[in-house]
Amino acid sequence: MERTGWPEESDLVVCSVKKVTDFGAFVELDEYGHKEGLIHISEVASGWVKYIRDHVREGQKIVCKVLYVDASKRHIDLSLKDVNEHQRREKIQLWKNEQKAEKWIQYVARMTKTGQDDLNILIALLYDKFGSVYSVFERSRIGDISGLTGIGISKEISEMIKKVAEENLKKPQVDISGFIDLTCPLPDGIEHIKKALKAAGKANGNDVTVDVMYMGAPRYRIHVTAPDYKKAESILKKSSQDAIDIIEKASGTGEFHRYTEQNPD
């Protein structure tokens, strides 16, 4: 999706390589109306570059760091060497997300009969307030529309954004597991263990699922699915502790073990 204006220094930008010369590479910034930038040969790679085409070639899609911007001269200096692999992967994913969001916001415009000029104003507003259009759909899926109507977006458009978000974005989920070892010496010990396991599974709800499975005495597995790791860890800790508390009150013992790849069962 194209953004108005110019990038700022230190921004990471997705570029298409258009021309490679002996002194550097000319690129177009995909997100900024295909404005042209230059990667000097000294910014292509660390160390001495003997053959620039060993590092960059025409038609390549790359991620660069903005070093200098002179809007009056329409000049942008860029660095390829200052972008590490993690930054590159993350930026490319963000860029792909914005491409999805471009299709979604175009659909919103069609459904609400929003003209191109008004759509451009809307997109500029979303970038200004939220930093990206994709993040607007993410926020809208899990929240109400007040964040959009509150900045002047019509109720009709806000509701359509939320509808599109709910239809196209999967609910984020994480899965974690742990084990509890439960023993009870009482004659009716099995009943106390059943009671403890039932307590461990009580956290099921709209956004959380807890499954308790028998792995072989005295071990039981607790599997938690939740929207994020913080909540999943909290639920796993509470579920296991609830079970242990019940079994200890019945003169039994309980011990929690976190799942690891080295000790899966």
N, C-alpha and C positions, 0 to 999 in steps of 0.2 A: 504494500500500500504506500502511495506516495505522500510525503509530508511537505507542508509548505515551509518556506524559510530555508535556513541553513543549519548544518550541524554545528555543534559546539566542540571546542578543543577537548580532547580525551574521549570523545564519543567513539563507540565502535560502530562501524557502518558496513553494510553488505555492498560489494562492488562487482561490476562486470569488467573484465580486462578487455580494452578495445584496441590498444596498440602498444607494442613493446619495442623500445629503442635501446641503443647502447647505453644511454644515460638514465633510463628509468622506464616506467610503465604508465600509460594513460588509462584511466578507468572512469566508469560512470557509476555514480552512487544510486543504486536501485531505489532507495527509499526517499530520495530527495529530487524527484523530477529528472533523474538522470543527469544531474549536474556533474561536470567533469572534475576529476582530481588527478594529482600526480604523485606517484611513488618514486622518489629519487632512488637511484641504484644503491645508495648508502643505507636506505631504509627497507630494502628488499629482504635481506637476510643478515644475520650476525656474521662478522668476519668478512674476508675479502670475497667478492663475487666475481668469478672469472667469466662465466656465461650466464647472463641474466635469465635466459630462457630455461635454464635448469631449475629456476625457482618460480617463474611466472610466465604464462603464455596467453595468447589471444583466446578469448572465449571462456576463460576460466572464471568461476565464481569464487570470490575470496572475501575475507573479512579484514578490514584495516582499522587502524586507530587514527583519529583525526589529530594532526599536529598543529595545523595553522589554517585559519580561514580569513580570507579578505573578500568580503561580499562585494565591495565596490569594484574590484578587479575580477570578480567571479573566479577566484583562485582558491584551491584547497590543496594543502600538502598532507600526505598520508604516509603511514608506516605499516608495513606488513610484518616486519620482524618483531614489533612490540606486542603482537597478539599471540598469546599461547594457545595450545590446543584446546584447553578447557574453555577459554573465552570464545574461541572460534565455534565450537560445538554449541555452546549456549546461545550465542548470537544467531547462528543459523536456525536454531529451533525457534527463537523468538520471531525471526523473520518469516519462517514458515507459518507460525501462528497468525501473524498479521495478514498473510495471504489468505488464510481461511476467513479471518475476520472481515477482509475486504468483500468477499463473496456474500457473507452474512449481512453486512451493512447495506450492500447493494440490494439485497432481497428485502430488507426492512424498508428501504426507500421505495421500492416498487409497490409493496403492499400498502404503504401509507401515502402513495402518490406524492412523494417528495421529489422535487426537481433537482437537477444536478447542482445548480448553484447553492441551493439550501443544503444539499447533501455535503458539499465541500465545506460549508460553514459548520455543519454538524461534526464532521470528521476532525476539523481543526479544533473545535471545542473539546472533543473527547481526548485528543492528544494533549491539549493544554491542561486539562483537569486530571486526567488519569494516566498519561504517559504512553498509552497504547490503546488501540481499539479492542484488541483481543481481551485485555484485562477488564474492559467494560462488560463484555459478555460473561466473563468468569464471575464478576461481582454480581451481575444481574441474576445469574442462575441460583445463587444461594441467598440473595437478599431481596428486599422489595424495591420498588421503582423510585422511592423518595430521593435516592442519591442522584438520579437522573433528572427528575422533575425539579429538584432543588436548584439545579444550575440552569434552568430555563428550557429544558427539553420537554416537548409536549407529552401529555399523558398517552396519546395514541402511539407515538414513536417509542416511548419508554416501555409500554406494555408489549409492543412488537419485539423490541430488543430482548426482553425477558423471555418471551415465547420462543424465539429463535435459539436463545441460549439453552433453554431447557430441552429443546429438541436435538441440539447438536453437541452439547458438552456432557460427557459422562461424569457422573458423580465421583470425585476422587476417593480412593480407598487404599488403605494399607492393611497388610495381614502380618500378624506376629503370633508367635506361639511360646508356650512355656509348659513345664511339667510340674505336677505335684505328686509327691509320694505320701499316701495316707494309710495308716494302720491303726487299728483299734482292738485292744485285747478283750473287750467285753463280749459276753455271749451273743448279744445282739449288735455286735460291732458293724456288721454289714449294713444295718439300717442307719447307723450313724454316718457311715461313709456315703450312703445314698443321699442323706440329708445334706451333707457337706457339699457333694457334687451339685445338688440342686441349687444350693446357695451360690455356688460358683458361676452358674449359668444364668443368674437372674438379671444380668446387665443388658439383655437383649432389648433393643428399642428401634426407633425409626432410623437411626444412623449408626447403630452398633449391633454387631452380632457376636455372640459368644457360644462356641461349641465345645463341649466337654466329651472326650473320647477315652475309652478304656484301652490302655496300651499293654496290659499284663501286670498283675498284682506285684507291687502295690502302686504302680505308676498310672497316672491319668494325664492326658494332654488337654490343655486349654488353648483354644485357637480363637483369636480376637480379630474381627474386621471392623475398622473404624475410619472416619474421614481423614485422620492425620496420625502421625506417630505419637505425638504427645498424648492424645486422648487414648490411643490404643494401649500405650504403656501404662497409663493410669488405670484403665479398666482391667488389664491383665494383673496388675499388682493387687487391686481390690478384690478381684474374683478369687485369686489364689489365697489371699489372706482371710477372706470370709470362710473359705472351706477349711483352712488350717485352724481358725479360731473355734469352729464347731467341733472338729475332731479332737482338739486338745481339751475342750470342756468335757468330752466323753472319755477322758483318760487315755486318749490316743496320741499319736505323733503325726506331724505333718511337716513336709519340707518342700520348698519351691526350687525349681531348677530352670534357668533361662535356656531357651532353645538356642543351640549353636550348630553350625555345619559339622563341627567335629563330634558333637554329641546329639544327634537328631532324635535318638530314642533311648 
